[in-house]
Amino acid sequence: MKNAGSARYIHSDTNVALHQDKTSVPGTAEEADGFGSSLAGDANQFAVGSPGEAIGTDEGAGGVAVFNPNKLDADNMPTPMFGLDQDLDTFSGGPRPATPSVRPSP
């Protein structure tokens, strides 16, 4: 799938790919998601952005997946904690499609 994206978690002897095709990772892998386009974190959690993530029918609305690097699963993948997007009740408004200047390039 073109530009769905991925990120790598590398720590000590652990080197695993993170992507939305893994069942526990928030979001759905779709073309132009750009999963892994942005990263942020500290010793207790890290976030992986997917600026092109479709939320419902709004393509390019974007999303974030948050992981716990201190708890690895059987595949040595950091445990997904939660996903965030503008379609959650805790966010005002709703998902909006990205403007052409913000969407990841195909």
C-alpha positions in Angstrom: 0.0 0.0 0.0 1.6 3.3 -1.1 2.6 5.7 1.7 0.7 3.9 4.5 3.8 4.3 6.6 5.6 2.6 9.4 8.1 3.3 12.2 10.8 1.2 13.9 11.2 0.7 17.6 14.9 0.1 18.4 16.1 -0.4 21.9 18.8 -2.7 23.1 18.3 -6.0 21.3 14.8 -5.1 20.2 14.2 -3.9 16.6 10.6 -4.2 15.4 8.4 -2.5 12.8 5.3 -0.7 14.0 2.5 -0.2 11.5 -1.2 -0.2 11.3 -1.5 -3.6 9.8 -0.7 -5.0 13.3 -4.0 -5.8 15.0 -3.3 -4.0 18.2 -2.1 -0.7 16.6 -4.8 2.0 16.5 -6.1 3.0 13.1 -6.4 1.2 9.8 -3.6 1.1 7.3 -4.7 3.1 4.2 -2.9 4.6 1.3 -1.3 8.0 2.2 -1.7 7.6 6.0 1.9 8.6 6.5 2.1 6.5 9.8 5.4 7.4 11.3 5.7 10.8 9.7 6.0 12.4 13.2 7.3 11.0 16.4 7.4 12.3 20.0 8.1 10.6 23.3 9.8 10.2 26.6 10.8 7.3 28.8 7.2 6.3 29.5 5.4 6.6 26.2 5.9 7.6 22.6 3.5 8.9 20.0 3.4 8.0 16.3 1.6 10.4 14.0 -0.3 9.5 10.9 -1.3 12.9 9.3 -3.1 11.3 6.4 -5.3 8.9 8.5 -8.9 8.9 7.2 -11.4 9.3 10.0 -14.8 8.0 8.7 -15.2 9.5 5.3 -12.8 12.4 6.0 -9.6 11.6 4.2 -6.4 13.1 5.7 -8.0 14.0 9.0 -5.0 12.6 10.9 -4.4 10.6 14.0 -1.9 9.6 16.7 -1.1 6.2 18.2 0.5 6.2 21.7 2.7 3.3 22.8 4.2 2.1 26.1 7.9 1.2 25.5 8.3 -0.3 29.0 5.9 -3.2 28.3 6.6 -5.3 25.3 4.3 -8.0 23.9 5.3 -11.5 22.8 6.7 -10.1 19.5 8.8 -7.5 21.4 6.5 -4.7 20.2 5.8 -1.8 22.6 2.2 -2.1 23.9 -0.2 0.2 22.1 -2.0 2.4 24.8 -4.6 4.3 22.8 -5.2 6.2 19.6 -6.3 9.9 19.3 -8.2 11.6 16.5 -10.8 14.4 16.2 -13.7 12.0 16.2 -13.4 11.3 19.9 -16.0 12.7 22.3 -13.3 14.4 24.3 -12.4 16.7 21.3 -14.6 19.6 20.3 -15.7 19.6 16.7 -15.2 16.6 14.5 -12.8 15.2 12.0 -12.0 17.4 9.0 -10.3 16.5 5.8 -6.8 18.0 5.5 -6.2 21.0 3.2 -4.1 20.1 0.1 -1.1 21.9 1.7 -1.1 19.6 4.8 -1.8 16.2 3.2 1.2 13.9 2.8 2.5 13.6 -0.7 1.5 10.4 -2.5 
